[in-house]
Amino acid sequence: MKKSESILGLSVVSISEGSELGTVKDLVINPGEGTVAALLIDDGKWYLGAKLLPYTAIISIGEYAVTVEAGNSLLDIHDVPELEQLLAEEVKIIGTKVLTKTGQITGKVTEFIIDDAGKISACEIEEISGNIVQIPSQRIVTFGKSVLVITAPADEPAQDHNKPASAIVTKPAEVKAVPAETATTPDSAPVEPSQPEQPTDDSAKKFDERHRKFLVGKKASRRIETDHGVVIVEQGGEITEEVLQKAKLAGKLVELSMSTQ
């Protein structure tokens, strides 16, 4: 497993030729597959066009270098149109906002982790509260240019339904005998036990409060309007409590959350 930041800047070395071919400048993301499709290589000859190293051509990624079989592993960008298209999509992952399927902004991506096959196995998220958490790939729905869409923990299945029924053991209910001295008689009506008060779940309210604090004071990266063309906030305008209230009433809170800087 490698963090993306540990790959950037590494030298690319040809094993058969014993030569350094360049350095890793960027990672080319395939958002549909959730993988790193290639590495963008700076070979010192940018005037001849960018070079790409397909991830499948990599022998190993070590602490100090990326090794390949030979120099011809590097390809001109125009020779691989499918990779050129991915490069043009400019999906970077790091810095994108994290949005749940229910429309809640939870934070932003600060790092992602890649396995040996190039699969993005997890993303590290800085939550609105400031905590750093790791989101596994199973919870990632969409890798977008500006937004990473994930499922909330509650959306995940509670158990593995692929397990055979025989693997699920149900504990039989315990039957307790009623002592003779506590048994009810016709002369004494049973007393219903009082129901304990259920605690109020205010987690949603707390989340909204953190979300509000996260947005207040930031700048809008573009103009936000209502469906009727009424301006909620101009591009570059400060997001205030009043702006948040207008956006909420107009159903534009998610759009506003995704348009901050």
C-alpha positions as CSV (number, residue, x, y, z in Angstrom):
1,M,0.0,0.0,0.0
2,K,1.3,3.5,-0.9
3,K,0.0,6.9,-0.2
4,S,-0.2,9.1,-3.2
5,E,2.2,11.7,-1.8
6,S,4.9,9.1,-1.3
7,I,4.9,8.4,-5.1
8,L,5.1,12.0,-6.3
9,G,8.7,13.0,-7.0
10,L,10.1,9.5,-7.2
11,S,12.7,8.7,-9.9
12,V,11.7,6.3,-12.6
13,V,14.4,3.8,-13.3
14,S,14.9,1.4,-16.2
15,I,16.1,-2.0,-14.9
16,S,17.5,-3.3,-18.2
17,E,19.3,-0.1,-19.1
18,G,20.3,1.1,-15.6
19,S,19.2,4.6,-16.4
20,E,16.9,7.2,-14.8
21,L,14.0,8.1,-17.1
22,G,12.5,10.9,-15.2
23,T,10.5,11.8,-12.1
24,V,6.8,11.3,-11.2
25,K,5.0,14.6,-11.6
26,D,1.4,13.5,-11.1
27,L,-1.0,10.6,-11.0
28,V,-3.7,9.9,-13.7
29,I,-6.9,8.8,-12.1
30,N,-9.5,6.6,-13.7
31,P,-12.6,7.7,-11.8
32,G,-14.9,5.0,-13.3
33,E,-12.6,2.2,-12.1
34,G,-11.4,3.9,-8.9
35,T,-7.8,3.3,-9.9
36,V,-4.5,5.1,-10.8
37,A,-4.3,4.4,-14.5
38,A,-0.9,5.9,-15.1
39,L,1.9,8.2,-13.8
40,L,2.7,11.5,-15.5
41,I,6.4,11.6,-15.9
42,D,8.7,14.6,-16.2
43,D,11.6,13.4,-18.4
44,G,13.1,16.9,-18.8
45,K,11.9,17.2,-22.4
46,W,8.5,18.8,-21.9
47,Y,8.9,20.6,-25.3
48,L,8.4,17.2,-26.9
49,G,5.2,16.5,-25.0
50,A,4.2,14.8,-21.8
51,K,5.2,11.2,-21.0
52,L,2.9,8.6,-19.4
53,L,3.8,5.5,-17.6
54,P,0.9,3.0,-17.5
55,Y,0.5,1.5,-14.1
56,T,0.5,-1.9,-15.6
57,A,4.1,-1.3,-16.8
58,I,5.4,-0.7,-13.3
59,I,7.5,-3.4,-11.8
60,S,7.7,-2.0,-8.3
61,I,7.3,1.2,-6.4
62,G,10.0,1.5,-3.7
63,E,10.9,4.1,-1.1
64,Y,13.3,5.9,-3.5
65,A,12.3,4.9,-7.1
66,V,9.7,3.5,-9.4
67,T,11.2,0.6,-11.5
68,V,10.2,-0.4,-15.0
69,E,11.6,-3.0,-17.4
70,A,12.9,-0.5,-20.1
71,G,12.7,3.0,-21.4
72,N,10.0,2.2,-23.9
73,S,7.6,1.8,-21.0
74,L,7.2,5.5,-21.1
75,L,4.6,6.5,-23.8
76,D,3.9,9.8,-25.5
77,I,0.6,11.1,-24.3
78,H,-0.9,11.2,-27.9
79,D,-0.1,7.5,-28.4
80,V,-2.5,6.5,-25.7
81,P,-5.8,8.4,-26.3
82,E,-7.6,6.6,-23.4
83,L,-5.1,7.9,-21.0
84,E,-5.0,11.3,-22.6
85,Q,-8.8,11.5,-22.0
86,L,-8.4,10.6,-18.4
87,L,-5.7,13.2,-18.0
88,A,-8.1,15.8,-19.6
89,E,-10.8,15.0,-17.0
90,E,-8.4,16.4,-14.3
91,V,-9.7,14.2,-11.4
92,K,-7.3,14.9,-8.6
93,I,-9.1,13.5,-5.5
94,I,-7.0,15.4,-3.0
95,G,-8.7,18.6,-2.0
96,T,-12.2,17.6,-3.2
97,K,-15.2,18.0,-0.9
98,V,-16.7,14.8,0.5
99,L,-20.5,14.6,0.1
100,T,-22.8,11.8,1.3
101,K,-25.5,10.4,-0.8
102,T,-28.0,12.2,1.4
103,G,-26.4,15.5,0.6
104,Q,-24.3,16.2,3.7
105,I,-20.9,17.8,3.3
106,T,-18.6,15.9,5.7
107,G,-15.2,17.4,4.9
108,K,-12.5,17.1,2.3
109,V,-10.0,14.6,1.0
110,T,-6.4,15.0,2.2
111,E,-4.9,11.8,0.9
112,F,-5.6,8.5,-0.8
113,I,-4.0,5.1,-0.6
114,I,-3.2,2.8,-3.5
115,D,-2.6,-0.9,-3.5
116,D,0.0,-2.8,-5.6
117,A,-2.4,-3.2,-8.5
118,G,-3.2,0.6,-8.6
119,K,-6.6,0.3,-7.0
120,I,-7.5,3.2,-4.7
121,S,-8.2,1.2,-1.5
122,A,-9.1,4.2,0.8
123,C,-9.3,7.9,1.1
124,E,-8.2,10.0,4.2
125,I,-10.8,12.6,5.0
126,E,-10.5,15.7,7.2
127,E,-13.9,16.0,8.7
128,I,-15.6,19.3,9.5
129,S,-14.7,18.7,13.1
130,G,-11.0,18.5,12.2
131,N,-10.7,14.8,12.8
132,I,-8.9,12.7,10.2
133,V,-10.7,9.5,9.3
134,Q,-10.1,6.8,6.6
135,I,-12.9,5.9,4.2
136,P,-12.6,2.5,2.6
137,S,-13.2,2.1,-1.2
138,Q,-16.4,0.1,-0.4
139,R,-18.0,3.3,0.8
140,I,-16.9,5.4,-2.2
141,V,-19.7,5.9,-4.8
142,T,-18.2,8.5,-7.2
143,F,-14.8,10.0,-7.8
144,G,-15.7,13.4,-9.2
145,K,-13.6,16.4,-10.3
146,S,-14.7,18.5,-7.3
147,V,-16.7,16.1,-5.1
148,L,-16.1,12.6,-3.7
149,V,-19.5,11.0,-3.0
150,I,-19.7,8.4,-0.3
151,T,-22.3,6.4,1.6
152,A,-23.0,7.1,5.2
153,P,-22.2,4.3,7.6
154,A,-25.9,3.7,8.2
155,D,-26.3,2.9,4.5
156,E,-24.0,-0.1,4.8
157,P,-25.5,-3.6,5.4
158,A,-25.4,-4.7,9.0
159,Q,-24.2,-8.2,8.2
160,D,-22.6,-10.2,5.4
161,H,-25.5,-11.6,3.4
162,N,-23.1,-13.8,1.4
163,K,-22.7,-16.1,4.4
164,P,-24.7,-19.3,4.3
165,A,-27.7,-19.4,6.6
166,S,-25.9,-22.1,8.6
167,A,-23.3,-19.6,9.5
168,I,-25.8,-17.4,11.3
169,V,-26.5,-18.6,14.8
170,T,-29.6,-17.4,16.6
171,K,-29.4,-17.6,20.3
172,P,-32.7,-19.0,21.7
173,A,-34.6,-16.8,24.0
174,E,-34.0,-17.5,27.7
175,V,-37.2,-18.6,29.5
176,K,-37.3,-17.7,33.2
177,A,-39.5,-19.4,35.7
178,V,-41.8,-17.2,37.8
179,P,-41.3,-17.8,41.5
180,A,-44.4,-18.9,43.3
181,E,-44.3,-15.9,45.7
182,T,-44.3,-13.4,42.8
183,A,-46.9,-15.0,40.7
184,T,-50.1,-12.9,40.2
185,T,-53.3,-14.0,41.7
186,P,-56.9,-13.0,40.7
187,D,-56.9,-10.5,43.6
188,S,-53.8,-8.7,42.4
189,A,-53.7,-7.1,39.0
190,P,-50.3,-7.2,37.3
191,V,-48.4,-3.9,37.4
192,E,-47.1,-2.7,34.0
193,P,-43.4,-1.8,34.3
194,S,-42.7,1.8,33.5
195,Q,-41.1,2.5,30.2
196,P,-37.8,4.3,30.4
197,E,-37.6,7.6,28.6
198,Q,-35.8,7.3,25.3
199,P,-32.9,9.7,24.9
200,T,-33.3,12.4,22.2
201,D,-31.1,11.8,19.2
202,D,-29.7,15.2,18.4
203,S,-26.8,13.9,16.2
204,A,-28.3,15.4,13.1
205,K,-28.7,18.8,14.8
206,K,-25.0,18.7,15.9
207,F,-23.9,17.8,12.4
208,D,-25.9,20.7,10.9
209,E,-24.2,23.0,13.5
210,R,-20.7,21.8,12.5
211,H,-21.7,22.1,8.9
212,R,-22.8,25.7,9.5
213,K,-19.6,26.6,11.3
214,F,-17.5,25.1,8.5
215,L,-19.2,27.3,5.9
216,V,-19.5,30.6,7.7
217,G,-16.7,33.0,6.8
218,K,-15.7,31.2,3.6
219,K,-15.9,32.8,0.1
220,A,-18.2,31.6,-2.7
221,S,-16.3,30.3,-5.7
222,R,-19.1,31.2,-8.0
223,R,-22.4,33.0,-8.1
224,I,-25.3,31.2,-6.5
225,E,-28.9,32.0,-7.4
226,T,-32.4,30.7,-6.6
227,D,-34.4,28.9,-9.3
228,H,-36.0,32.2,-10.0
229,G,-32.8,34.0,-10.6
230,V,-32.5,35.8,-7.3
231,V,-28.9,36.1,-6.2
232,I,-28.1,34.4,-2.9
233,V,-24.4,35.3,-3.0
234,E,-22.1,36.7,-5.6
235,Q,-18.8,35.1,-6.7
236,G,-16.2,35.9,-4.1
237,G,-18.9,37.0,-1.6
238,E,-18.5,36.0,2.0
239,I,-20.8,33.3,3.3
240,T,-22.7,34.6,6.3
241,E,-25.6,33.3,8.4
242,E,-28.0,35.2,6.3
243,V,-26.6,33.6,3.1
244,L,-26.9,30.2,4.6
245,Q,-30.5,30.8,5.6
246,K,-31.3,32.0,2.0
247,A,-29.6,29.0,0.5
248,K,-31.4,26.6,2.8
249,L,-34.8,28.1,2.0
250,A,-34.1,28.0,-1.7
251,G,-32.8,24.4,-1.6
252,K,-29.4,25.5,-2.6
253,L,-27.4,24.6,0.5
254,V,-25.6,21.6,-1.1
255,E,-24.8,23.7,-4.2
256,L,-23.4,26.4,-1.9
257,S,-21.4,23.9,0.1
258,M,-19.8,22.6,-3.1
259,S,-18.9,26.2,-4.2
260,T,-16.6,27.5,-1.5
261,Q,-13.0,28.5,-1.4
